[in-house]
Amino acid sequence: MNPYAHLYSGRTDVAIVLLLSLVIVTVAGSVTKLANKPNRLEYYIYGAAGGLLILNVAALGVEIAGLIGFLLHLESALGYFWELAFIMTVIGVFLVFPFIGVVLLAWWGSVRRRLPSSTGVSTVILKYFIANICCVGLYFLDGWAAMWRNG
């Protein structure tokens, strides 16, 4: 599979990844808010940003596994499942995760004046953007490894 082939196959793929990502981010935000003080909006934003960070770390893991597979010339039947995960990761890293990250950053920026201590949210959002930059870099490194492997 050539990682440079297509960033996404169509609107349906983007919609599926967006829906799954929003479900995970919403559940993470709700669980964090319910586990802490239920009247504080900061905990929901903190949990949602944490859920987005977890999604990005999972995407980073998929890309690292792909890079190791390319470099070690591994081929197996599990490669088809990795390709599906890789396509979902590419859609998430380039289209869905930045959109959700910017929305969370704008939401946090609009309500931070009312929040007494919202520094934890900003550090999680900053970690997310750093992880997203690492995922983009690994995407291109995966593409280089695929080209190197194919000669």
C-alpha positions as CSV (number, residue, x, y, z in Angstrom):
1,M,0.0,0.0,0.0
2,N,1.3,3.4,-0.9
3,P,0.7,5.9,1.9
4,Y,0.8,8.7,-0.6
5,A,-2.0,7.3,-2.7
6,H,-5.1,9.0,-1.1
7,L,-5.6,10.9,2.1
8,Y,-9.1,9.7,2.1
9,S,-11.4,7.7,-0.1
10,G,-14.5,9.7,0.1
11,R,-17.0,11.6,2.2
12,T,-18.3,8.4,3.8
13,D,-14.9,7.5,5.2
14,V,-14.5,10.9,6.6
15,A,-17.9,10.8,8.2
16,I,-17.3,7.4,9.8
17,V,-14.0,8.6,11.3
18,L,-15.5,11.9,12.4
19,L,-18.5,10.1,14.1
20,L,-16.2,7.6,15.9
21,S,-13.9,10.3,17.0
22,L,-16.7,12.5,18.3
23,V,-18.2,9.6,20.2
24,I,-14.9,8.8,21.9
25,V,-14.2,12.5,22.7
26,T,-17.8,13.0,24.0
27,V,-17.6,9.9,26.2
28,A,-14.2,10.9,27.6
29,G,-15.5,14.4,28.4
30,S,-18.7,13.1,30.0
31,V,-16.9,10.5,32.1
32,T,-14.4,13.1,33.3
33,K,-17.1,15.6,34.1
34,L,-19.2,13.0,36.0
35,A,-16.1,11.7,37.9
36,N,-15.4,15.3,39.1
37,K,-17.6,18.2,40.0
38,P,-20.6,18.0,37.8
39,N,-21.1,21.8,37.6
40,R,-17.7,22.6,36.2
41,L,-17.5,23.0,32.4
42,E,-13.7,22.9,32.7
43,Y,-13.7,19.1,33.5
44,Y,-15.7,18.4,30.4
45,I,-13.3,20.3,28.1
46,Y,-10.4,18.7,29.9
47,G,-11.8,15.2,29.4
48,A,-12.7,15.8,25.8
49,A,-9.1,17.1,25.1
50,G,-7.8,14.1,26.9
51,G,-9.9,11.8,24.7
52,L,-8.6,13.5,21.6
53,L,-5.0,13.1,22.9
54,I,-5.7,9.3,23.5
55,L,-7.0,9.0,19.9
56,N,-3.9,10.8,18.6
57,V,-1.6,8.5,20.6
58,A,-3.4,5.5,19.2
59,A,-2.8,6.9,15.7
60,L,0.8,7.4,16.5
61,G,1.0,3.7,17.6
62,V,-0.5,2.6,14.3
63,E,2.0,4.6,12.4
64,I,4.9,3.4,14.4
65,A,3.8,-0.2,13.9
66,G,3.6,0.5,10.2
67,L,7.1,2.0,10.1
68,I,8.5,-1.0,11.9
69,G,6.7,-3.3,9.5
70,F,8.0,-1.5,6.5
71,L,11.6,-1.4,7.8
72,L,11.6,-5.1,8.8
73,H,9.8,-6.1,5.5
74,L,7.0,-7.9,7.5
75,E,4.2,-9.3,5.4
76,S,1.2,-11.2,6.9
77,A,-2.5,-11.5,6.7
78,L,-2.8,-8.9,9.5
79,G,-1.5,-6.4,7.0
80,Y,-5.0,-5.9,5.6
81,F,-6.2,-4.9,9.1
82,W,-3.3,-2.6,9.6
83,E,-4.1,-0.9,6.2
84,L,-7.7,-0.3,7.4
85,A,-6.4,1.2,10.7
86,F,-3.8,3.2,8.7
87,I,-6.4,4.7,6.4
88,M,-8.5,5.7,9.4
89,T,-5.5,7.2,11.1
90,V,-4.6,9.2,8.0
91,I,-8.2,10.6,7.8
92,G,-8.1,11.4,11.5
93,V,-4.7,13.0,11.6
94,F,-5.1,15.2,8.5
95,L,-8.9,16.0,8.5
96,V,-10.8,15.1,11.7
97,F,-8.5,15.5,14.7
98,P,-7.3,19.0,13.7
99,F,-10.9,20.1,13.3
100,I,-11.9,18.7,16.7
101,G,-8.7,20.2,18.3
102,V,-9.4,23.7,16.9
103,V,-13.1,23.5,18.0
104,L,-12.0,22.5,21.6
105,L,-9.3,25.2,21.6
106,A,-11.9,27.8,20.5
107,W,-14.4,26.5,23.1
108,W,-11.8,26.6,25.8
109,G,-10.7,30.1,24.7
110,S,-14.3,31.4,24.9
111,V,-15.0,30.1,28.4
112,R,-11.6,30.4,30.0
113,R,-12.4,33.8,31.5
114,R,-15.2,32.2,33.5
115,L,-13.0,29.3,34.6
116,P,-10.9,29.9,37.7
117,S,-8.0,27.6,36.9
118,S,-7.9,26.3,33.3
119,T,-4.2,25.7,32.8
120,G,-4.7,21.9,32.8
121,V,-6.8,22.2,29.7
122,S,-4.3,24.2,27.8
123,T,-1.5,21.8,28.5
124,V,-3.6,18.8,27.2
125,I,-4.5,20.7,24.1
126,L,-0.9,21.7,23.5
127,K,0.2,18.0,24.0
128,Y,-2.5,17.0,21.4
129,F,-1.1,19.4,18.8
130,I,2.5,18.2,19.4
131,A,1.3,14.6,19.0
132,N,-0.6,15.5,15.8
133,I,2.6,17.1,14.4
134,C,4.5,13.9,15.3
135,C,1.8,11.8,13.5
136,V,2.1,13.9,10.4
137,G,5.9,13.5,10.4
138,L,5.5,9.7,10.9
139,Y,3.0,9.6,8.0
140,F,5.7,11.0,5.7
141,L,8.3,8.8,7.2
142,D,6.0,5.8,6.5
143,G,5.7,6.9,2.9
144,W,9.5,7.2,2.6
145,A,9.9,3.7,4.1
146,A,7.4,2.3,1.6
147,M,9.2,3.9,-1.3
148,W,12.5,2.7,0.0
149,R,11.2,-0.8,0.4
150,N,9.7,-1.0,-3.1
151,G,13.0,0.2,-4.6
